[in-house]
């Protein structure tokens, strides 16, 4: 440690130091400071500090990633809870939609009753409810519940030919499969001749008759 003597009175002579003497003393102290050797650098300590800094940085990055994943998981769980709640409410209203549909088929869905029914259906559709199950659809066992089965040469594969009760899905979730009757292709049955074949058949017959005559 360097101690600088900045006293204006010389302790040895008891006299007041002049400005010139003070400047000479300050200059001498500056030279002494410049000649003091710098402390040696501890390379091992610097390497250890760098290693600790890298470890703390990695820990911070890991904590940030874990927190981001936690936030995503919480948001996903919250959305799932909301979707399940909506799906539960909509499922309870499916029998009401069936009543609306039966009333419409019998001509009873008119006036104010029809206005209310249309508003309910529109609101549920905006929330994500979608009806399915139409005549002519390809049979899909994941969304169709077959309760009747028939065969016919008029279809190429399993086809919905009767809809007994429409199905509903909410988003990607099937709330209720459609109850349908299915018609499959009749094995060994010849397909009906197209109209074009019938048009070509008549001239051939006529040509044969003219030859015989």
PASEBA-1860 file (N, C-alpha, C; in nm, 3 decimals):
! residues 213
1> XXXXXXXX> 0.085/-0.119/0.000/0.000/0.000/0.000/0.088/0.123/0.000 ~ 0.055/0.223/-0.084/0.132/0.346/-0.096/0.067/0.454/-0.011 ~ 0.144/0.516/0.077/0.094/0.622/0.164/0.152/0.753/0.116 ~ 0.068/0.849/0.081/0.114/0.979/0.032/0.109/1.081/0.146 ~ 0.216/1.157/0.161/0.227/1.259/0.265/0.181/1.392/0.207 ~ 0.058/1.430/0.235/0.002/1.554/0.182/-0.003/1.665/0.289 ~ 0.071/1.648/0.400/0.071/1.749/0.506/0.146/1.874/0.460 ~ 0.089/1.989/0.490/0.152/2.117/0.451/0.271/2.153/0.539
9> XXXXXXXX> 0.274/2.094/0.660/0.386/2.121/0.754/0.477/2.001/0.754 ~ 0.606/2.025/0.731/0.703/1.917/0.730/0.718/1.864/0.871 ~ 0.693/1.733/0.895/0.702/1.681/1.032/0.845/1.681/1.088 ~ 0.944/1.685/1.003/1.082/1.680/1.050/1.132/1.818/1.089 ~ 1.101/1.922/1.007/1.153/2.057/1.033/1.050/2.145/1.102 ~ 0.922/2.110/1.092/0.817/2.192/1.152/0.785/2.315/1.071 ~ 0.841/2.329/0.952/0.817/2.445/0.868/0.705/2.414/0.768 ~ 0.642/2.525/0.722/0.536/2.510/0.623/0.600/2.483/0.487
17> XXXXXXXX> 0.552/2.384/0.423/0.606/2.351/0.292/0.558/2.452/0.188 ~ 0.646/2.488/0.101/0.610/2.582/-0.006/0.536/2.507/-0.116 ~ 0.476/2.589/-0.206/0.403/2.528/-0.318/0.496/2.448/-0.406 ~ 0.617/2.498/-0.424/0.713/2.426/-0.508/0.750/2.293/-0.446 ~ 0.770/2.295/-0.310/0.804/2.170/-0.243/0.691/2.071/-0.254 ~ 0.567/2.119/-0.243/0.452/2.030/-0.254/0.444/1.968/-0.392 ~ 0.474/2.052/-0.495/0.471/1.999/-0.632/0.579/1.896/-0.652 ~ 0.699/1.922/-0.598/0.807/1.825/-0.609/0.771/1.694/-0.540
25> XXXXXXXX> 0.705/1.705/-0.423/0.665/1.585/-0.350/0.560/1.507/-0.429 ~ 0.463/1.579/-0.491/0.359/1.511/-0.570/0.420/1.443/-0.691 ~ 0.518/1.509/-0.754/0.584/1.449/-0.871/0.660/1.324/-0.830 ~ 0.725/1.332/-0.715/0.799/1.215/-0.667/0.704/1.100/-0.637 ~ 0.589/1.130/-0.578/0.490/1.025/-0.549/0.436/0.961/-0.677 ~ 0.416/1.049/-0.782/0.367/0.996/-0.909/0.468/0.901/-0.970 ~ 0.597/0.936/-0.962/0.701/0.847/-1.013/0.703/0.717/-0.935 ~ 0.683/0.728/-0.801/0.682/0.607/-0.719/0.564/0.518/-0.756
33> XXXXXXXX> 0.449/0.580/-0.782/0.331/0.500/-0.821/0.355/0.429/-0.953 ~ 0.421/0.499/-1.046/0.443/0.439/-1.178/0.539/0.323/-1.171 ~ 0.630/0.326/-1.073/0.728/0.219/-1.063/0.680/0.101/-0.981 ~ 0.559/0.115/-0.921/0.509/0.002/-0.841/0.468/-0.110/-0.936 ~ 0.519/-0.227/-0.923/0.485/-0.337/-1.016/0.338/-0.377/-1.000 ~ 0.271/-0.411/-1.116/0.132/-0.456/-1.115/0.122/-0.594/-1.052 ~ 0.006/-0.616/-0.990/-0.014/-0.746/-0.925/-0.025/-0.855/-1.031 ~ 0.032/-0.971/-1.008/0.027/-1.080/-1.107/-0.117/-1.128/-1.128
41> XXXXXXXX> -0.150/-1.164/-1.254/-0.284/-1.212/-1.290/-0.293/-1.361/-1.260 ~ -0.401/-1.399/-1.186/-0.422/-1.540/-1.153/-0.506/-1.603/-1.265 ~ -0.438/-1.672/-1.358/-0.507/-1.730/-1.474/-0.607/-1.836/-1.430 ~ -0.568/-1.916/-1.332/-0.658/-2.023/-1.286/-0.786/-1.964/-1.228 ~ -0.773/-1.850/-1.155/-0.893/-1.788/-1.098/-0.984/-1.735/-1.208 ~ -0.923/-1.676/-1.314/-1.005/-1.627/-1.425/-1.076/-1.741/-1.496 ~ -1.006/-1.852/-1.515/-1.069/-1.968/-1.580/-1.184/-2.021/-1.496 ~ -1.167/-2.023/-1.365/-1.272/-2.071/-1.275/-1.393/-1.976/-1.279
49> XXXXXXXX> -1.365/-1.844/-1.281/-1.475/-1.748/-1.290/-1.551/-1.762/-1.421 ~ -1.477/-1.784/-1.531/-1.543/-1.803/-1.661/-1.629/-1.929/-1.660 ~ -1.580/-2.033/-1.598/-1.655/-2.158/-1.590/-1.783/-2.139/-1.508 ~ -1.772/-2.069/-1.396/-1.891/-2.042/-1.314/-1.993/-1.956/-1.388 ~ -1.942/-1.858/-1.464/-2.033/-1.774/-1.543/-2.108/-1.856/-1.647 ~ -2.038/-1.947/-1.714/-2.104/-2.032/-1.814/-2.207/-2.123/-1.749 ~ -2.175/-2.175/-1.630/-2.270/-2.263/-1.561/-2.395/-2.186/-1.520 ~ -2.376/-2.064/-1.468/-2.493/-1.983/-1.427/-2.577/-1.945/-1.549
57> XXXXXXXX> -2.511/-1.914/-1.660/-2.586/-1.881/-1.782/-2.667/-2.001/-1.830 ~ -2.607/-2.121/-1.826/-2.678/-2.242/-1.867/-2.797/-2.269/-1.774 ~ -2.778/-2.247/-1.645/-2.888/-2.266/-1.550/-3.003/-2.170/-1.580 ~ -2.968/-2.045/-1.610/-3.071/-1.945/-1.640/-3.147/-1.983/-1.768 ~ -3.074/-2.026/-1.869/-3.140/-2.066/-1.994/-3.231/-2.187/-1.971 ~ -3.187/-2.281/-1.888/-3.269/-2.399/-1.860/-3.396/-2.360/-1.785 ~ -3.382/-2.268/-1.689/-3.500/-2.222/-1.615/-3.598/-2.149/-1.707 ~ -3.546/-2.069/-1.799/-3.633/-1.999/-1.893/-3.708/-2.099/-1.982
65> XXXXXXXX> -3.640/-2.203/-2.028/-3.705/-2.304/-2.112/-3.811/-2.381/-2.033 ~ -3.780/-2.415/-1.909/-3.878/-2.486/-1.826/-4.000/-2.400/-1.800 ~ -3.978/-2.271/-1.777/-4.091/-2.181/-1.752/-4.177/-2.166/-1.878 ~ -4.111/-2.157/-1.995/-4.187/-2.147/-2.120/-4.271/-2.272/-2.143 ~ -4.213/-2.389/-2.117/-4.288/-2.514/-2.132/-4.403/-2.521/-2.032 ~ -4.379/-2.472/-1.912/-4.485/-2.471/-1.811/-4.600/-2.382/-1.854 ~ -4.567/-2.264/-1.909/-4.673/-2.175/-1.955/-4.753/-2.238/-2.069 ~ -4.684/-2.304/-2.162/-4.754/-2.370/-2.272/-4.845/-2.481/-2.219
73> XXXXXXXX> -4.795/-2.558/-2.122/-4.874/-2.668/-2.067/-4.996/-2.614/-1.993 ~ -4.978/-2.506/-1.919/-5.092/-2.446/-1.847/-5.196/-2.393/-1.945 ~ -5.150/-2.325/-2.051/-5.243/-2.272/-2.151/-5.317/-2.386/-2.221 ~ -5.245/-2.494/-2.253/-5.307/-2.608/-2.320/-5.410/-2.675/-2.229 ~ -5.376/-2.690/-2.101/-5.471/-2.750/-2.007/-5.593/-2.661/-1.989 ~ -5.571/-2.530/-1.986/-5.684/-2.438/-1.971/-5.778/-2.448/-2.091 ~ -5.720/-2.453/-2.212/-5.802/-2.467/-2.332/-5.878/-2.599/-2.333 ~ -5.813/-2.705/-2.284/-5.879/-2.835/-2.280/-5.996/-2.834/-2.183
81> XXXXXXXX> -5.978/-2.770/-2.068/-6.086/-2.762/-1.970/-6.205/-2.685/-2.029 ~ -6.176/-2.574/-2.097/-6.283/-2.495/-2.157/-6.354/-2.575/-2.265 ~ -6.276/-2.646/-2.350/-6.337/-2.726/-2.457/-6.423/-2.837/-2.399 ~ -6.376/-2.902/-2.292/-6.455/-3.009/-2.230/-6.585/-2.955/-2.171 ~ -6.577/-2.837/-2.111/-6.697/-2.777/-2.053/-6.798/-2.743/-2.162 ~ -6.750/-2.685/-2.272/-6.841/-2.654/-2.382/-6.902/-2.781/-2.442 ~ -6.818/-2.881/-2.461/-6.868/-3.006/-2.519/-6.973/-3.070/-2.428 ~ -6.953/-3.060/-2.296/-7.052/-3.117/-2.204/-7.186/-3.047/-2.213
89> XXXXXXXX> -7.183/-2.914/-2.224/-7.308/-2.838/-2.235/-7.377/-2.870/-2.367 ~ -7.301/-2.873/-2.476/-7.359/-2.900/-2.607/-7.418/-3.040/-2.612 ~ -7.350/-3.136/-2.550/-7.402/-3.274/-2.550/-7.539/-3.282/-2.483 ~ -7.559/-3.202/-2.379/-7.688/-3.201/-2.311/-7.798/-3.142/-2.399 ~ -7.760/-3.061/-2.498/-7.859/-2.996/-2.583/-7.891/-3.076/-2.710 ~ -7.821/-3.186/-2.736/-7.848/-3.264/-2.856/-7.991/-3.316/-2.864 ~ -8.050/-3.366/-2.754/-8.191/-3.408/-2.761/-8.285/-3.293/-2.799 ~ -8.250/-3.172/-2.758/-8.332/-3.056/-2.795/-8.325/-3.033/-2.946
97> XXXXXXXX> -8.205/-3.048/-3.004/-8.191/-3.034/-3.148/-8.269/-3.143/-3.221 ~ -8.273/-3.263/-3.165/-8.352/-3.370/-3.225/-8.501/-3.333/-3.224 ~ -8.546/-3.274/-3.115/-8.687/-3.231/-3.107/-8.715/-3.124/-3.211 ~ -8.624/-3.031/-3.230/-8.641/-2.928/-3.333/-8.655/-2.992/-3.470 ~ -8.570/-3.089/-3.499/-8.571/-3.153/-3.630/-8.700/-3.231/-3.652 ~ -8.747/-3.304/-3.552/-8.873/-3.379/-3.566/-8.991/-3.283/-3.583 ~ -8.989/-3.173/-3.509/-9.097/-3.075/-3.523/-9.098/-3.015/-3.663 ~ -8.978/-2.993/-3.719/-8.971/-2.938/-3.855/-9.023/-3.039/-3.957
105> XXXXXXXX> -8.991/-3.166/-3.938/-9.038/-3.269/-4.030/-9.190/-3.283/-4.028 ~ -9.251/-3.258/-3.913/-9.396/-3.269/-3.900/-9.467/-3.136/-3.928 ~ -9.389/-3.033/-3.963/-9.449/-2.905/-3.993/-9.491/-2.824/-3.873 ~ -9.442/-2.859/-3.757/-9.479/-2.788/-3.634/-9.380/-2.678/-3.597 ~ -9.271/-2.668/-3.670/-9.169/-2.568/-3.637/-9.201/-2.440/-3.714 ~ -9.285/-2.358/-3.657/-9.329/-2.235/-3.723/-9.334/-2.121/-3.623 ~ -9.345/-2.000/-3.676/-9.366/-1.882/-3.592/-9.252/-1.855/-3.496 ~ -9.289/-1.814/-3.376/-9.190/-1.778/-3.274/-9.107/-1.899/-3.233
113> XXXXXXXX> -9.169/-2.018/-3.234/-9.097/-2.140/-3.198/-8.981/-2.163/-3.296 ~ -9.006/-2.141/-3.425/-8.901/-2.159/-3.526/-8.791/-2.055/-3.509 ~ -8.829/-1.931/-3.475/-8.728/-1.826/-3.455/-8.635/-1.861/-3.340 ~ -8.692/-1.913/-3.231/-8.609/-1.953/-3.117/-8.519/-2.071/-3.154 ~ -8.577/-2.168/-3.226/-8.499/-2.286/-3.265/-8.383/-2.247/-3.355 ~ -8.409/-2.157/-3.452/-8.302/-2.114/-3.542/-8.192/-2.042/-3.466 ~ -8.229/-1.962/-3.368/-8.129/-1.890/-3.290/-8.043/-1.987/-3.208 ~ -8.106/-2.088/-3.151/-8.030/-2.186/-3.073/-7.933/-2.262/-3.163
121> XXXXXXXX> -7.980/-2.306/-3.279/-7.895/-2.381/-3.371/-7.779/-2.294/-3.420 ~ -7.807/-2.170/-3.455/-7.702/-2.080/-3.502/-7.596/-2.056/-3.395 ~ -7.640/-2.038/-3.271/-7.546/-2.014/-3.161/-7.456/-2.135/-3.140 ~ -7.513/-2.254/-3.146/-7.434/-2.375/-3.127/-7.336/-2.396/-3.242 ~ -7.377/-2.363/-3.362/-7.287/-2.376/-3.476/-7.170/-2.279/-3.465 ~ -7.195/-2.158/-3.419/-7.086/-2.062/-3.399/-6.989/-2.110/-3.292 ~ -7.042/-2.182/-3.194/-6.956/-2.234/-3.087/-6.869/-2.350/-3.133 ~ -6.903/-2.410/-3.251/-6.822/-2.519/-3.303/-6.897/-2.649/-3.327
129> XXXXXXXX> -7.027/-2.650/-3.310/-7.105/-2.772/-3.331/-7.128/-2.792/-3.481 ~ -7.110/-2.915/-3.527/-7.128/-2.948/-3.668/-7.206/-3.078/-3.679 ~ -7.311/-3.077/-3.760/-7.393/-3.196/-3.782/-7.338/-3.273/-3.902 ~ -7.352/-3.405/-3.900/-7.312/-3.487/-4.014/-7.405/-3.607/-4.021 ~ -7.400/-3.676/-4.133/-7.489/-3.788/-4.158/-7.590/-3.751/-4.265 ~ -7.550/-3.769/-4.392/-7.635/-3.735/-4.504/-7.650/-3.856/-4.596 ~ -7.763/-3.860/-4.664/-7.789/-3.967/-4.761/-7.684/-3.960/-4.872 ~ -7.624/-4.073/-4.903/-7.524/-4.080/-5.009/-7.380/-4.073/-4.959
137> XXXXXXXX> -7.360/-4.049/-4.830/-7.224/-4.046/-4.777/-7.163/-4.185/-4.779 ~ -7.031/-4.189/-4.793/-6.961/-4.316/-4.779/-6.962/-4.359/-4.633 ~ -6.993/-4.484/-4.608/-7.004/-4.532/-4.470/-6.867/-4.530/-4.403 ~ -6.864/-4.469/-4.284/-6.741/-4.459/-4.205/-6.774/-4.509/-4.064 ~ -6.723/-4.625/-4.025/-6.759/-4.679/-3.893/-6.714/-4.594/-3.777 ~ -6.622/-4.500/-3.799/-6.576/-4.415/-3.689/-6.676/-4.305/-3.656 ~ -6.766/-4.273/-3.750/-6.865/-4.168/-3.726/-7.007/-4.212/-3.754 ~ -7.025/-4.332/-3.811/-7.158/-4.383/-3.843/-7.186/-4.509/-3.762
145> XXXXXXXX> -7.306/-4.517/-3.711/-7.351/-4.638/-3.640/-7.456/-4.706/-3.728 ~ -7.418/-4.819/-3.788/-7.507/-4.889/-3.881/-7.607/-4.974/-3.802 ~ -7.736/-4.949/-3.822/-7.842/-5.028/-3.757/-7.926/-5.102/-3.860 ~ -7.905/-5.075/-3.987/-7.973/-5.145/-4.096/-7.871/-5.175/-4.204 ~ -7.890/-5.287/-4.272/-7.796/-5.324/-4.378/-7.872/-5.384/-4.494 ~ -7.831/-5.347/-4.614/-7.894/-5.398/-4.734/-7.788/-5.405/-4.844 ~ -7.823/-5.469/-4.955/-7.733/-5.476/-5.070/-7.806/-5.428/-5.193 ~ -7.729/-5.375/-5.286/-7.787/-5.325/-5.410/-7.678/-5.314/-5.514
153> XXXXXXXX> -7.712/-5.344/-5.641/-7.612/-5.325/-5.748/-7.590/-5.180/-5.784 ~ -7.669/-5.090/-5.727/-7.660/-4.950/-5.764/-7.552/-4.874/-5.687 ~ -7.488/-4.937/-5.590/-7.379/-4.874/-5.516/-7.252/-4.954/-5.536 ~ -7.139/-4.882/-5.534/-7.010/-4.948/-5.555/-6.948/-4.996/-5.425 ~ -6.994/-4.944/-5.312/-6.938/-4.981/-5.183/-7.035/-4.942/-5.073 ~ -6.997/-4.964/-4.946/-7.086/-4.929/-4.834/-7.124/-4.781/-4.839 ~ -7.254/-4.756/-4.850/-7.305/-4.619/-4.865/-7.421/-4.597/-4.770 ~ -7.426/-4.477/-4.713/-7.538/-4.439/-4.626/-7.660/-4.411/-4.714
161> XXXXXXXX> -7.763/-4.489/-4.696/-7.885/-4.471/-4.775/-8.004/-4.432/-4.688 ~ -7.991/-4.443/-4.556/-8.097/-4.401/-4.465/-8.033/-4.336/-4.343 ~ -8.084/-4.219/-4.306/-8.035/-4.148/-4.187/-8.147/-4.149/-4.083 ~ -8.128/-4.228/-3.978/-8.228/-4.236/-3.872/-8.207/-4.129/-3.766 ~ -8.083/-4.089/-3.746/-8.052/-3.984/-3.650/-7.919/-3.923/-3.687 ~ -7.917/-3.792/-3.700/-7.793/-3.726/-3.739/-7.688/-3.733/-3.628 ~ -7.563/-3.731/-3.671/-7.454/-3.726/-3.575/-7.405/-3.583/-3.558 ~ -7.328/-3.563/-3.451/-7.275/-3.430/-3.423/-7.130/-3.442/-3.377
169> XXXXXXXX> -7.050/-3.346/-3.421/-6.912/-3.333/-3.373/-6.891/-3.191/-3.324 ~ -6.806/-3.179/-3.223/-6.772/-3.048/-3.166/-6.623/-3.031/-3.180 ~ -6.583/-2.948/-3.277/-6.441/-2.940/-3.308/-6.397/-3.070/-3.373 ~ -6.298/-3.135/-3.315/-6.252/-3.263/-3.365/-6.311/-3.380/-3.287 ~ -6.397/-3.353/-3.192/-6.453/-3.458/-3.107/-6.592/-3.497/-3.157 ~ -6.613/-3.627/-3.174/-6.745/-3.678/-3.213/-6.829/-3.692/-3.087 ~ -6.934/-3.609/-3.077/-7.022/-3.616/-2.961/-7.121/-3.731/-2.972 ~ -7.164/-3.759/-3.095/-7.261/-3.865/-3.115/-7.251/-3.914/-3.258
177> XXXXXXXX> -7.234/-4.046/-3.279/-7.228/-4.096/-3.417/-7.365/-4.089/-3.482 ~ -7.367/-4.084/-3.613/-7.493/-4.082/-3.686/-7.549/-4.224/-3.694 ~ -7.678/-4.239/-3.667/-7.744/-4.369/-3.675/-7.800/-4.383/-3.817 ~ -7.748/-4.480/-3.892/-7.778/-4.487/-4.035/-7.810/-4.629/-4.078 ~ -7.870/-4.635/-4.197/-7.885/-4.761/-4.268/-7.785/-4.763/-4.381 ~ -7.720/-4.878/-4.401/-7.610/-4.890/-4.496/-7.648/-4.988/-4.606 ~ -7.617/-4.951/-4.728/-7.637/-5.040/-4.843/-7.501/-5.068/-4.904 ~ -7.473/-5.198/-4.921/-7.346/-5.241/-4.978/-7.370/-5.295/-5.119
185> XXXXXXXX> -7.260/-5.304/-5.194/-7.272/-5.357/-5.330/-7.312/-5.503/-5.327 ~ -7.406/-5.540/-5.410/-7.455/-5.678/-5.412/-7.358/-5.765/-5.491 ~ -7.300/-5.866/-5.427/-7.200/-5.949/-5.496/-7.263/-6.023/-5.612 ~ -7.193/-6.027/-5.724/-7.240/-6.103/-5.840/-7.347/-6.035/-5.921 ~ -7.396/-5.921/-5.877/-7.502/-5.853/-5.951/-7.440/-5.769/-6.061 ~ -7.500/-5.777/-6.179/-7.449/-5.700/-6.292/-7.492/-5.555/-6.277 ~ -7.402/-5.467/-6.308/-7.434/-5.325/-6.301/-7.532/-5.290/-6.411 ~ -7.623/-5.196/-6.388/-7.719/-5.158/-6.491/-7.649/-5.101/-6.614
193> XXXXXXXX> -7.701/-5.140/-6.731/-7.638/-5.095/-6.855/-7.656/-4.945/-6.871 ~ -7.553/-4.871/-6.908/-7.566/-4.727/-6.929/-7.653/-4.696/-7.049 ~ -7.701/-4.574/-7.055/-7.788/-4.533/-7.164/-7.716/-4.540/-7.298 ~ -7.589/-4.513/-7.293/-7.513/-4.517/-7.418/-7.515/-4.656/-7.478 ~ -7.509/-4.761/-7.394/-7.511/-4.899/-7.444/-7.644/-4.928/-7.511 ~ -7.752/-4.881/-7.454/-7.884/-4.903/-7.512/-7.897/-4.837/-7.648 ~ -7.837/-4.721/-7.667/-7.847/-4.652/-7.795/-7.772/-4.727/-7.903 ~ -7.661/-4.791/-7.866/-7.583/-4.864/-7.966/-7.646/-4.999/-7.997
201> XXXXXXXX> -7.725/-5.053/-7.903/-7.780/-5.187/-7.922/-7.883/-5.190/-8.033 ~ -7.967/-5.087/-8.045/-8.075/-5.086/-8.144/-8.024/-5.094/-8.287 ~ -7.925/-5.013/-8.327/-7.877/-5.022/-8.464/-7.820/-5.157/-8.497 ~ -7.753/-5.225/-8.400/-7.694/-5.355/-8.428/-7.804/-5.456/-8.458 ~ -7.914/-5.450/-8.381/-8.026/-5.543/-8.402/-8.086/-5.519/-8.539 ~ -8.108/-5.393/-8.574/-8.165/-5.359/-8.703/-8.079/-5.409/-8.817 ~ -7.948/-5.396/-8.801/-7.857/-5.441/-8.907/-7.867/-5.590/-8.927 ~ -7.884/-5.663/-8.816/-7.898/-5.808/-8.825/-8.025/-5.845/-8.897
209> XXXXX> -8.136/-5.774/-8.868/-8.262/-5.806/-8.931/-8.257/-5.778/-9.080 ~ -8.190/-5.668/-9.119/-8.180/-5.636/-9.262/-8.101/-5.742/-9.334 ~ -7.998/-5.799/-9.270/-7.917/-5.903/-9.333/-7.998/-6.028/-9.353 ~ -8.082/-6.062/-9.251/-8.163/-6.183/-9.262/-8.265/-6.169/-9.374 ~ -8.321/-6.049/-9.390/-8.417/-6.031/-9.495/-8.349/-6.040/-9.630
END
